[in-house]
């Protein structure tokens, strides 16, 4: 690879708005701060003159007609190319992949990537604590990339849009496949969460900096109620944060000409992007993410290093299963001494909607600059472990140049394993593959839902036909693998399943 076509990250910036900020800045102004920080981090003011491309991660707390263009105007940058992502937590890592290819192909000379959210301030305003002096909400302009919804119509019928519901399905499916008891798996989840909270406690940008032990995090209480069993509130991604991050990428050649210190250079060594079967209810196994493991393999192959060469990871960590399943897919044991988070994860560092992993990349850059021998893998996910973007980072370029990833054959092989649509009107025996119990805001169990297989092998979804007391009991016994009688309920328009003899 020539220096003109070798991409490097040269600047990173992060910002967490104080919780008592008044006035509170809107997402655009948070991104402006993070972008200034990234440019200052690179150490050369003239770098701004080379930026011809601006990428912005999809913003949920306020919509702008042209977020990339407005960010460019605020920074006195006139980009030739802009990109505003669709919804997806994979977006920041996808941006790194896109930017690396754009630099390698000569399409761009320098690229600014940014994202930010201020949902904490929105909630403060909704409680009357502050008044927001923000721009008027605008209709978003062009959205680049795929805008497909994450759920199909049948999943929507059962109210499964909230990530807390879908990821809880993955968790119980993974628990069932692991052979752990309910209690031992609860302790396993607790260890994951406690470790994340410890990492977050050392991160200056974290939203929550207190360390809480596993037994506190996993125990339901009035202050830590179940959201969706098996997840309590403190085990789930915290979107109520005001955080922003930004990255700047250019080429080796331009960095040399600008005089950017080589000690600041961090290379995207290799990347991979794949989707799992889009709709959860059509995936053959709910405890596996083949797209995540394949994307990781692609990134390692391009980098020219192996998994054993990775010194630190940041596994996307919106919920415990996101760490657990990817770690299992990659063959990394729970006792592996390497850290699986550099930030503290979405529940404790903070989950600024689609932009979390940009903070992970910024933190990885800092660690590699301190230890040039270090290699890092950062994974990210969009929707319900659906969209996967993985990048390997280091102080030297990867083995193979950046070009369009040859992923079509691998993606096709994943997609071909999709199950048929779930049976809408099911009758007969249904064996549970995964289940959840949805709780109301007071913490009481409200509704249970299962995914399972009928005797003919087809999948069906079903409400659990049980009252509050019985639903609580289903949180104490393992339903995965149990068989019940399912029938279609004309009144609700949903299937209902009854379990007898197991309570």
Secondary structure, 3 states (H helix, E strand, C coil): CCHHHCEEEEEEEEEECCCCCCCCCCHHHHHHHHHHHHHHHHCCCCHHHHEEEEEECCCCCCCCCCHHHHHHHHCCCCCCEEEEECCCCCHHHHHHHHHHHHHHHCCCCEEEEEEEEEHHHHHHHHCCCCCCCCCCCCCCCCCECCCCCCCCHHHHHCCCCCHHHHHHHHHHHHHHHHCCCHHHHHHHHHHHHHHHHHHHHCCCCCCCCCCCCHHHHHCCCCCCCEEEECEEHHHCCCCCCEEEEEEEEEEHHHHHHHCCCHHHCEEEEEEEEEECCCCHHHCCCCCCCHHHHHHHHHHHHHHCCCHHHCCEEECCCCCHHHHHHHHHHHCCCCCCCCCCCCCCHHHHHCCCHHHHHHHHHHHHHHHHHHCCCCCEEEEEEECCCCEEEEEEEECCCCCCCCCCCCCHHHHHHHHCCCCCCCECCCCEEEEEEEEEEEECCCCCEEEEEEEEEECCCCEEEEEECCCHHHHHHCCCCCCCCCEEEEEEECCCCEEEEECCCCC
